[in-house]
Amino acid sequence: MEKSALFAVYLTDGLGIRGKPDLVAVAQRLGLEVREVDSETFEGALIRVTGRRGGIIAIKTTILEPGRKRFTIAHEIGHYILPGHDPLGACLPEALESWGGWLPGPELDANEFAAELVLPTRYVRSMLAPGHPDLTNIQRTATEFDASLTATTRKFLQLTDDACAMVWSTMGAIKWYQRSEAFKVSIRTGPLDRGSMAAHLFREGPQEKPNFEEVNSHVWLNPPNDETVERVLECSILLKNYDSVLTLLWIEDLGLAQK
């Protein structure tokens, strides 16, 4: 577990919290007031005076999904709790629930903290880890913990023993991806291959129910991985509110392919 995520564990242990936390109550116990505000730019901001306890967490009023709103509150609590996170100003939408390598370290750390606070590993492990990858099960866990599908899929990758990866695409191009420990092969970057389900969703719109489908390995993998891996299973879902596609990749035979 990342050091920043451990701070979330220490926080909930210290406050005696079990299960899904009430994030507004957590903020209040830390001396932070959560306020919804009108904003055309940022989604969350921590307003405080350096060296003084407490402050204000400002959350954009028009955030639609409860899971996104909870993650934003948790992200700002992370900035308050994590060492060295002095007042950083507003957090833009692209900084939240993202694990792209281009993000500044403090934003990545706050995302790791938030993911653990919203989805405590000790309570979601049994829900996410057993069996084969299943986006329906990930969605069910997200609903139960009032978390976003993105954060829950990321948590799944941290817990699974299978070779899986999640890919976030916007405007027909891969923006960032994350891999499970077992997913050792390299994923393509740049524009989506037209043979991918993700590209199809951008062209044709959402499917009735997302399921895993087999695609050619070259659609997602860089050479020479696309030749050593026989098949890739892809499950993609269109997220209309973000004009983006979230993809879960699964390589069943990756262990055999690497021997």
Secondary structure by P-SEA (a helix, b strand, c coil): ccaaaaaaaaaaaaaccccccaaaaaaaaacbbbbbbbbccccccccccccccbbbbbbccccccaaaaaaaaaaaaaaaccccccccccccccccccccccccaaaaaaaaaaaaaaccccccccccccccccaaaaaaaaaaacccaaaaaaaaaaccccbbbbbbbcccccccccccccccbbbbccccccccaaaaaaccccccbbbbbbccccccccaaaaaaccbbbbbbbbbccccbbbbbbbbcccccccc
